[in-house]
Amino acid sequence: MAQKKKQPVKQKPIVLFTSPTCKWCTTAKKYLKEKGLKFKTIDVTKDKKAMQDCMNHGCRGVPVVLIGSRWVCGFDQSKIEKALA
């Protein structure tokens, strides 16, 4: 009897909102890369609409991590892991 192949778990889409001088943004990028996650990075200093989207969701600074439809303000590792689950 053939064994069933496990389907790879589909990753939720991740968007990381950053700015060039933000040390926590660098930490967030490193964390996501170490976890082997794919993510899109948006520089809010170049994309004013993205900055407004973050502010509309209660985030006043960067980094902001959007996982699926869940917004995480700041680099909050426990919230990020919970949103990824």
N, C-alpha and C positions, 0 to 999 in steps of 0.2 A: 504494500500500500504506500503510495507516494505521500511524503510529508508536505503539509501546506506551507507555503512560503509566507513568512510574516510580511505584511504590508508595511512599508516605511511610514513612520508617523509623519503626517504632514505638519510642517511648521507654520505657525500663525505668522502673518506678515508683520514685520517689524520696521518701524521708521524711527531713526534717532535724529532729533533736532539738536543742533550744536551751534557753537560759535568758535572761531579760530583760537581765541585766547583762553578758553575755558578748560581748566585742568580736570574738572569732573567729567567733562565730555570725553576727554582722552581716556580716563578711567573706564567710562561706560563702553567706549569702543573696544578697549582691550578686553573687558569682561565678556562682551558679546562674541568677540572673535575666539577667545579661549573656550567658550561653550560650543563653538562650532556652528554658530547661528548666522544665517544670512540676514543682512539688514541694509536698508537704504539710509544714507545720511543726507540731511538737509541743513545747510548753513542758514540760520535765521537772519544773519546780517546781510545776506544777499537775496533773501526771499521774504518780503514783508508780509505776504499772505500767510505763509507758514508761521511767522511770528504771531500774527493775529489769531490763527487757529489755536496755538498754544495758550495764548492769553484767554481766549474764549472758553478754554477748558480749565481755567483756574491756575495755569502755570505762569509764573512771573519771571522765571529765569530758565537757563539751560543747565544741564541737559534735560530734555523731555523725551521719554521713550513711549512710543505708541505701539502697543502689541495687540493686533487684531483691532478691536474697538475700544481698548482700555488705555487710558492715558496715565502715565506715571511721571509725576513732576519730580525732577532731581534724580540723582543716582541713588535709588533706594533698592538695594539688592533683594531684600525679602519681597517687596511689592513686585519687582520684575519677575522673580521666580514664580510667585503666585499667579501672575498674569500669563506666564508661559505654560503653566500646568494645564 
